[in-house]
Amino acid sequence: MGTDELPEELREDARTLWDYHDLHHELRRCDVGVGLGSHDLGVADHAVDLHAAGWFPLIVFTGANAPTTAERFPRGEAVHYREHALRRGVPDADILVEPNATNTAENIEFTRKALERREVRSILLVSKPYQQRRAHATAEKVWPEVDIVCSSQRAPLEDYVRAIGDADRVLHMLVGDTQRITLYAERGFAVEQHVPADVDAAYRRLRAAGYTDRLAPE
């Protein structure tokens, strides 16, 4: 586990990427909330809070395991998210578990299949803060028929890093998700997104600084 403080010389670039990935969507009631599995249990907490506030009647937790989650969630991300939601008082009938997805495209595709007997016109994607843009671009590609809203726990970058407890991990993830915005659109996995020049420059500086552990093969 690394430090929970961002290095001063990297903060501006990290904030630039952090702000880029936050879509700042206004909440509106949706047919289903979709909690995207990850290492961050805050995703499940936020889905529970949104459900309690009435933004959707049904939660789908989706996700198997990735190398970053196998130790923390040995029974799978979605299974652990469900257990956490039950402990927080969400009725079991209001939760569906999709336990097989291993990437964001599968999260959306398998959720769509799990809901094919229901009328779904809108989904509220609940993700890590820096996953919002990629999740939305992926959902637009995989499930274009539905209206898509994105939401994450709202916290300043520094507070989020302290909650995770590992600044390096967050920086690696920020760089990896930024790379995937362009790379996955080029490969047909997601809808193309505009990458402003300041975002691209910040990404390149952080990548040159060695934050490359979460880069996809190019």
N, C-alpha and C positions, 0 to 999 in steps of 0.2 A: 504494500500500500504506500503510495507516495504522499507528498504534502497536499494539504487542502487549500493552499493559496496559489493563485496564478502568479507566475513570474512577472514582475512589473513591466519588463520590456516586451512582453507578449500580450499584455491585457488589451491594448487597443485593437490588435488584429483579431484576437479571440472574440471581442465584443462585436466586431464587424461581421464575423461569420454568424455569431449568435443571433444578431438582429436580422440578418438575411434569412435565416431559416424560420423565423417566427412570422407567420402569415397574418397575424393580428385579425383573425376572423371574428366577427361578432357572433355570439352564440344565438342559435335559433333551434326550436324544437325539431328533433329528427325522429325517424322511425326506429332507429337502432344506434346504439353506441358501440364502437369497435375499439377495444383496448389492445393495442399492438404490443405483443410480448417483447421483453428486453431484460436487461440486468436491473432496470430501475423500477422498484416497487411503487414509486410515486405515480407511475402510469395507472396502476390499479387504484390507488387512492383517489386520483383525479376522476377516474371513471365512476367510482362510487359516489363521490361528491356531486358529480353532474347528474347521476341517476337520482340521487336523493333530492336534488333541486328540480327534478321533473323535466329535464331536457330530453330524455328518451326513456321508454318503458322497459327496454331489453338491452342487456349488455352481452356482447360476444367478446370473450377473451380468446385471442389467437396466438399460437406460438408453441413450437417444440423446444429445441435448445440450440444455442450457438456455442462456440468455444468460450465466449465470455459469460455464459449463464449456466453451464452444466453443473458447476460446483455449487452455485448458490441455489439453483432451482432444479434439483436432480430429477424430479418427476415431470419437469417441463414447465415452461413459463406460464402458459395459460392455466394449467392446473393449479399452480401456486397462486396466481392472480385470483382465481375463483375462490380458493380457500381463504385468502385474505379478505375478499369481498364478503364472504359469508360471515367471517369473524366480525366484520364491521356492520353486519345487520342486513345485508341485501338478501331478499328472499331467493332461495334456490331456483324457484320458477322463473326468476327474472334474469337468469344467467345461462348462456350457452357457452360451451367450451369447444374450441377448434384446436386440437392438440398436435397437428402434423406440420404446420407451416414452418419453413426454415429460412424464409426471406420475406421481404415486404410484399413482393408480387404474389407470393403464395398466401400470405396473410389475407390479402384482398380476394384473391381467386377462391380460396377454400372457404372463406367467410361467405362469399356470394353463393357458393354451392350449398353451404349449411342452411342458408336462408331461402333457398329457391322455392319452398312451399309457402312462403310468406310474401305479402305485398310490401316491398321495400322501395320507397321512392327517395329516401334521404338517409345519409349515414353521418354520424359524428365521429370522426377519427380521433382517438385519444392516443397520444404518443409522447415520447421524450421531446423536450422543447426543440432540440436541433434536428429532429426527424420530421418536423411538420411539412416542410416544403417537398421533401422527397416522397413522403407518404401521400401527399395530395397529388403530386405529379404521377405517381404510380397508380393510384386509384382512378384518376382520370383516364388512364390508358386501359386498365383492366376492367373497370366497371363504369363506363362512360354514361350509362343510363341514369345514374342516381345523382342527386344533389349532394355535394360533399362539403362538410364543414370540418375544420381542424381545431383542436384545442389541446393545450398542455398546461401543467402547473405553471402559474405565473410567478416568476421569481427572477431577480437580477442574476446575472451570470455568476457573480462571486458567491451568492447565497446557494445557488445550485451546486457549485463546485464543492462548497463546504458540506452540503448534505450528502453528496456522493463520497466525499472524503479522499478524492484522488484527482488532483488537477491534471496530471499527465494523461490520465484515462480520458477525461473530458476533451482535452486538446486533440488527442488522437482521433476521437470520435467526430469532433467537429471537422477536422481535415478530411476524414474518410467520407462523411456525408456530403461535404462540398464537392469532392471529386465525383461522387456518384450522381450528382445532379446532371452533370454533362455526360459522363460516361454511359449511364443507363439510358439517357435519351438517345444517344448515338446508337446504342444496341437495340433500341426498340422496346425497352422495358418500361419507359415512362414518357410523359409528355415533356417536350422541350421547355426549359425555363431560361429566362434572361439572367445572365450573371454580370452584374455591374463591374466596372473596372476596379473599383476599390475592393470588392469582394474577391475578385481573382487575384489581386496583388497580395491581399492578406493571406489567402490560401497558399500562395506560392512561398511567401516568407515563412509561414509555419511549417510547410512541407520541407523547405530547405533547412529549417531548424531541427529537423529530425522527427517530426510528429507524423510518422508514416505507418504505424503498426496496423491501422484500420483501412489502409488503401486496398482497393480491389485490384486484381491483376489487370494490367493494361495490354 
